[in-house]
């Protein structure tokens, strides 16, 4: 191997960093509502060339699919209690993260629909449900969250609130009310 060429592991690490940077740029753009961001602008903001961009994501659809999968994966990985955290608090924190993800998910999914149609948007709901079930079970077993509700029902409530038109100041009291209603004492108060 030539002395001026990095080793294979170093090249691989650089390629992974480039991919992560590209996804980070796209994630930040969608968080700001910049859905019309061009591929060239993604590359520019990431500080990489177009060849690097297209080597990682041959087209906008592939970038959106990777972004969506990455976001869902991060949500699933977050489905864990911090050491010493009560199970009910862990669940509530994770559900808040789920709610915060919905506006970004909606933008990404609507872009994917535009580029691929309904068949091009894989459902990740099952993956998120599987990740969250242990949190709900632990919180219910600890008596912190009411036992008469499923994670599917909770997700449906979160989605219903997310569909209401209004900004964060308008939606936050609704989310807080829904989350308070999950607590076991709310079920006993009926």
C-alpha positions in Angstrom: 0.0 0.0 0.0 1.3 3.5 -0.8 2.5 5.5 2.2 0.2 8.5 1.4 -3.0 6.4 1.3 -4.9 5.7 4.6 -5.4 2.1 5.6 -8.7 0.4 4.9 -10.0 0.8 8.5 -9.2 4.5 8.3 -11.0 4.9 5.0 -13.9 3.0 6.3 -14.1 5.2 9.4 -14.0 8.3 7.2 -16.7 7.0 5.0 -18.9 6.3 8.0 -18.3 9.8 9.4 -19.2 11.2 6.0 -22.5 9.2 6.0 -23.3 10.3 9.5 -22.5 14.0 8.6 -24.8 13.8 5.6 -27.6 12.3 7.7 -27.1 14.9 10.4 -27.3 17.8 7.8 -30.5 16.3 6.4 -32.0 15.8 9.9 -31.3 19.4 10.9 -32.8 20.7 7.7 -36.0 18.7 8.2 -36.1 19.8 11.9 -36.2 23.4 10.5 -38.8 22.5 7.9 -36.4 22.8 5.0 -38.0 20.0 2.9 -36.9 21.5 -0.4 -33.2 21.2 0.4 -31.3 20.1 -2.8 -28.8 17.2 -2.8 -26.1 19.7 -3.7 -26.9 21.9 -0.7 -26.8 18.8 1.6 -23.3 18.0 0.3 -22.2 21.6 0.6 -23.4 21.8 4.2 -21.8 18.5 5.1 -18.5 19.6 3.6 -18.3 16.7 1.1 -18.3 16.5 -2.6 -21.1 15.3 -4.8 -19.4 12.0 -5.4 -19.3 11.3 -1.7 -22.9 12.2 -1.4 -24.0 10.0 -4.3 -21.7 7.1 -3.1 -23.7 7.1 0.1 -27.1 8.0 -1.2 -27.6 7.6 -5.0 -30.7 9.8 -4.9 -33.0 11.8 -2.7 -35.2 8.8 -2.0 -32.3 6.8 -0.6 -31.3 9.8 1.6 -34.9 10.1 2.9 -35.2 6.3 3.5 -31.9 6.3 5.4 -32.9 9.4 7.4 -36.2 7.8 8.3 -34.6 4.5 9.3 -32.0 6.3 11.3 -34.6 8.4 13.2 -36.6 5.3 14.0 -33.5 3.5 15.2 -32.6 6.3 17.5 -36.1 6.3 18.9 -35.9 2.5 19.5 -32.5 2.8 21.1 -33.8 5.4 23.5 -36.4 2.9 24.8 -34.4 2.2 28.0 -34.6 3.4 31.5 -31.6 5.4 32.9 -30.0 3.7 36.0 -32.2 4.4 39.0 -35.0 6.0 36.9 -38.5 4.8 37.9 -40.1 2.8 35.1 -43.0 5.1 34.8 -40.7 8.1 34.3 -38.7 6.2 31.7 -41.8 5.4 29.7 -43.1 9.0 29.9 -39.8 10.4 28.8 -39.7 7.9 25.9 -43.3 8.8 24.9 -42.4 12.5 24.9 -39.6 11.7 22.5 -42.0 9.7 20.3 -44.3 12.7 20.2 -41.4 15.1 19.3 -40.4 12.8 16.5 -43.8 12.9 14.7 -43.5 16.3 13.0 -40.1 15.2 11.6 -41.5 11.8 10.6 -44.4 13.4 8.9 -42.2 15.7 6.8 -39.9 12.8 5.9 -42.7 10.4 5.1 -44.6 13.0 2.9 -41.3 13.6 1.0 -40.9 9.8 0.6 -44.5 9.5 -0.6 -43.9 12.2 -3.2 -40.8 10.3 -4.5 -42.0 6.7 -4.2 -45.7 6.4 -3.5 -47.2 4.5 -0.6 -45.3 1.3 -1.4 -42.0 3.1 -0.8 -42.7 4.0 2.8 -42.0 1.0 5.0 -43.9 1.0 8.3 -41.6 1.2 11.3 -44.5 1.2 13.9 -43.9 -2.5 14.8 -40.2 -1.8 15.4 -41.0 1.1 17.7 -43.8 -0.9 19.5 -41.4 -3.8 20.1 -38.8 -1.4 21.5 -41.3 0.3 23.9 -43.1 -2.8 25.2 -40.5 -3.6 27.9 -40.8 0.0 29.1 -44.6 -0.2 29.4 -44.5 -3.6 31.0 -42.0 -2.5 33.6 -44.0 0.6 34.4 -47.2 -1.4 34.6 -45.6 -4.1 36.8 -44.3 -1.3 39.1 -47.9 0.0 39.4 -46.9 3.4 38.0 -48.8 3.2 34.7 -52.4 2.0 34.4 -52.7 -1.7 33.4 -55.7 -1.3 31.2 -54.0 0.3 28.2 -51.7 -1.0 25.5 -48.8 0.6 23.7 -50.8 0.6 20.5 -53.5 2.7 22.2 -50.9 5.0 23.6 -49.3 5.5 20.2 -52.7 6.1 18.6 -53.3 8.9 21.2 -50.0 10.5 20.5 -50.7 10.4 16.8 -54.1 11.9 17.3 -52.7 14.8 19.3 -50.0 15.3 16.8 -52.6 15.7 14.0 -54.2 18.7 15.8 -53.2 22.0 14.2 -51.3 24.2 16.5 -47.8 24.9 17.7 -45.9 23.4 20.7 -47.6 25.8 23.2 -51.0 24.7 22.0 -50.2 20.9 21.9 -48.1 20.6 25.1 -51.0 20.8 27.5 -52.8 18.1 25.5 -49.7 15.8 25.6 -49.3 16.5 29.4 -52.9 15.6 30.0 -52.7 12.4 28.0 -49.5 11.4 29.8 -50.9 12.3 33.2 -53.9 10.0 32.4 -51.6 7.1 31.9 -50.5 7.2 35.5 -51.9 4.5 37.7 -53.4 7.0 40.2 -55.5 8.4 37.3 -57.1 5.0 36.9 -57.8 4.7 40.6 -59.4 8.2 40.7 -62.1 7.1 38.3 
